[in-house]
Amino acid sequence: MNSRIRLVVIGGGIAGAELVRTASSKKTLDITLIDPKPCLEVQALYPEYLVGKAKVEDMTAPLYPFCQRGANFINDLALNVKDGRVICTRCEVEYDVLVNSSRNPTELFWHRGCGADILHQHLE
Ligand SMILES: Cc1cc2nc3c(=O)[nH]c(=O)nc-3n(C[C@H](O)[C@H](O)[C@H](O)COP(=O)(O)OP(=O)(O)OC[C@H]3O[C@@H](n4cnc5c(N)ncnc54)[C@H](O)[C@@H]3O)c2cc1C
């Protein structure tokens, strides 16, 4: 039986990606990162990009290195959270602990299991 805690992180911006990278050292966690983009974007460079002073490759970094220590990466959009599962466009992912770092202000927030206090219990 798998006794590892299933931590699912929605959103691979700097917050989610760094959480995944650092939490991957915990052998008690089975971590999955979900993001429809394969790369993290440095948003501070958006203005430079818009005026042609930065290229896409200057302001993006692939997410896979953040998952190198064993986290799973699902390249998909989370649509909803229901009954302990994140529902994406192509799959569903079960979780014990959910972190929403998508900055999506609506339906993905405030589900059971989603909260820093719960995560801390598992990371300590
Ligand atoms: C022009 C500009 C300049 C800035 N300058 C600075 C600065 O100088 N210093 C500073 O500290 N900060 C700066 N910021 C702010 C900084 O960029 C943000 O605070 C930071 O990017 C937030 O990171 P995050 O990981 O919380 O969210 P985000 O970077 O927004 O990441 C959210 C991720 O969630 C994913 N996502 C969204 N919805 C879903 C979904 N339904 N399912 C799955 N994934 C989803 C997105 O694809 C994205 O990858 C700047 C921002 C801008 C726009």
The ligand as a MOL file (V3000), in Angstrom:
LIG
                    3D

  0  0  0     0  0            999 V3000
M  V30 BEGIN CTAB
M  V30 COUNTS 53 58 0 0 0
M  V30 BEGIN ATOM
M  V30 1 C 5.0750 43.6200 -15.4450 0
M  V30 2 C 5.3150 42.9220 -14.1510 0
M  V30 3 C 6.4320 43.2430 -13.3990 0
M  V30 4 C 6.6640 42.5730 -12.1880 0
M  V30 5 N 7.7820 42.8830 -11.4600 0
M  V30 6 C 8.0510 42.2450 -10.3020 0
M  V30 7 C 9.2280 42.5290 -9.5430 0
M  V30 8 O 10.0400 43.3650 -9.9030 0
M  V30 9 N 9.4280 41.8360 -8.3790 0
M  V30 10 C 8.5370 40.9000 -7.9480 0
M  V30 11 O 8.7770 40.3060 -6.8970 0
M  V30 12 N 7.4510 40.6210 -8.6500 0
M  V30 13 C 7.1680 41.2600 -9.7990 0
M  V30 14 N 6.0360 40.9770 -10.5040 0
M  V30 15 C 5.0760 40.0290 -9.9300 0
M  V30 16 C 5.4960 38.5890 -10.1490 0
M  V30 17 O 5.7100 38.3430 -11.5280 0
M  V30 18 C 4.3580 37.7270 -9.6310 0
M  V30 19 O 4.1560 38.0250 -8.2580 0
M  V30 20 C 4.6900 36.2560 -9.7330 0
M  V30 21 O 4.8500 35.8940 -11.0830 0
M  V30 22 C 3.5680 35.4520 -9.1240 0
M  V30 23 O 3.9500 34.1230 -9.2170 0
M  V30 24 P 2.9020 32.9850 -8.9650 0
M  V30 25 O 3.6380 31.6990 -9.1070 0
M  V30 26 O 2.1690 33.2400 -7.7020 0
M  V30 27 O 1.8080 33.1500 -10.1180 0
M  V30 28 P 1.9590 33.0690 -11.6940 0
M  V30 29 O 3.3460 33.4050 -12.1480 0
M  V30 30 O 0.8210 33.8840 -12.2350 0
M  V30 31 O 1.7340 31.5310 -12.0170 0
M  V30 32 C 0.4690 30.9670 -12.0170 0
M  V30 33 C 0.5640 29.7070 -12.8710 0
M  V30 34 O -0.6830 29.0400 -12.7570 0
M  V30 35 C -1.0110 28.5170 -14.0230 0
M  V30 36 N -2.4570 28.3510 -14.0660 0
M  V30 37 C -3.4240 29.3070 -14.1040 0
M  V30 38 N -4.6330 28.7670 -14.1210 0
M  V30 39 C -4.4310 27.4250 -14.0980 0
M  V30 40 C -5.3020 26.3050 -14.1080 0
M  V30 41 N -6.6450 26.4610 -14.1490 0
M  V30 42 N -4.7670 25.0520 -14.0840 0
M  V30 43 C -3.4220 24.8840 -14.0320 0
M  V30 44 N -2.5490 25.9050 -14.0150 0
M  V30 45 C -3.0550 27.1570 -14.0500 0
M  V30 46 C -0.4890 29.5400 -15.0300 0
M  V30 47 O -0.2620 28.9160 -16.3050 0
M  V30 48 C 0.8050 29.9590 -14.3680 0
M  V30 49 O 1.9010 29.1980 -14.8090 0
M  V30 50 C 5.7610 41.5950 -11.7260 0
M  V30 51 C 4.6380 41.2580 -12.5130 0
M  V30 52 C 4.4170 41.8860 -13.6990 0
M  V30 53 C 3.2190 41.4960 -14.5580 0
M  V30 END ATOM
M  V30 BEGIN BOND
M  V30 1 1 1 2
M  V30 2 1 2 3
M  V30 3 2 2 52
M  V30 4 2 3 4
M  V30 5 1 4 5
M  V30 6 1 4 50
M  V30 7 2 5 6
M  V30 8 1 6 7
M  V30 9 1 6 13
M  V30 10 2 7 8
M  V30 11 1 7 9
M  V30 12 1 9 10
M  V30 13 2 10 11
M  V30 14 1 10 12
M  V30 15 2 12 13
M  V30 16 1 13 14
M  V30 17 1 14 15
M  V30 18 1 14 50
M  V30 19 1 15 16
M  V30 20 1 16 17
M  V30 21 1 16 18
M  V30 22 1 18 19
M  V30 23 1 18 20
M  V30 24 1 20 21
M  V30 25 1 20 22
M  V30 26 1 22 23
M  V30 27 1 23 24
M  V30 28 2 24 25
M  V30 29 1 24 26
M  V30 30 1 24 27
M  V30 31 1 27 28
M  V30 32 2 28 29
M  V30 33 1 28 30
M  V30 34 1 28 31
M  V30 35 1 31 32
M  V30 36 1 32 33
M  V30 37 1 33 34
M  V30 38 1 33 48
M  V30 39 1 34 35
M  V30 40 1 35 36
M  V30 41 1 35 46
M  V30 42 1 36 37
M  V30 43 1 36 45
M  V30 44 2 37 38
M  V30 45 1 38 39
M  V30 46 1 39 40
M  V30 47 2 39 45
M  V30 48 1 40 41
M  V30 49 2 40 42
M  V30 50 1 42 43
M  V30 51 2 43 44
M  V30 52 1 44 45
M  V30 53 1 46 47
M  V30 54 1 46 48
M  V30 55 1 48 49
M  V30 56 2 50 51
M  V30 57 1 51 52
M  V30 58 1 52 53
M  V30 END BOND
M  V30 END CTAB
M  END
